[in-house]
Amino acid sequence: MTRKRLLTGDRPTGKGHLGHYVGSWENRVALQDEYECFFLIADLHTLTTAAEQARQVSENVRELVLDWLAVGIDPERSTIYLQSLVPEVTELFWLFACLVSVPRAQRIPTLKDVMRDLAIEEPSVGLLSYPILQAADVLMVRAEVVPVGKDQESHLELLREIARRFNRLYGEVFPESQALIGRVPTLVGTDGQAKMSKSLNNAIFLSDPPEVVEQKVRGMYTDPKRIRSTDPGTVEGNPVFIYHRAFNENREEVAELEERYRTGRVGDVEVKQRLAAALNRFLDPIRERRARYAAQPGLVDEIILSGTARARAEAQATLRLAREAVGLPYQVS
């Protein structure tokens, strides 16, 4: 039986955090045997918001791949590849860009969020059109499934619109890819104010050492109305308990802490100490695997080059189909 094809990826902007894990990475690991998986290192996408930092991309690529390997993505079962080494995707992007109006591109909700978070007053054409490049990334390998965070669902809707319009105008070439949402669609940051994000400095990274995790947990936002440990506290929406539910495998301990917190029989200090311990239990094997992979010279480059060769073969086949459908010559005879 032929497995469905899956594609997802990340911009190489540094090390991954807990929000990446529960929002998408955990899902990717679990789906490797069920789907034919392509995992994209989206280095071209980094230029949409940080063109001046392009020289840092190479090191960030290495950090990203190490994180993927550490959480359990297996290059023997999945294809890991670098976007900028597959030039066919930019041509497919152009074919798609000609099918999307400017007002439609401006309606992507995350565009305003990115501009606000990064203090961008005037977006570049690249930033405005990055969901179209995302569509080209996915449809380049004709992926049917895309694991994403909740905030990316609007991008998938645009992708499906592009696929439908292309197929209607030129003939059936592309699938209408469907989203798979992780078990914690958006993980709140340690400040309780927004989703976890590197740029907002409210993230716990998968590679953070135990003492750093403890420090970040101690500073986490809790119930602002609770003055003393004997005051009844609110569990729902409380970041500390959101993290307990997501990462503390001891469900009895979580239930006990929640009951005591609601009735004013436990302080924030104890709740946070237990959370830090739970997070470090969760992160220990990830940190150990990451260190083991990082100690192997040349491993990351070998994985990227091998995966990119396979992805590019798929891209060339897809572009041939797209050009033939549109009526463009694929090669000059």
Order of alpha helices (4+ residues) and beta strands (2+ residues): beta-alpha-beta-alpha-alpha-beta-alpha-alpha-alpha-alpha-alpha-beta-alpha-beta-alpha-alpha-alpha-alpha-alpha
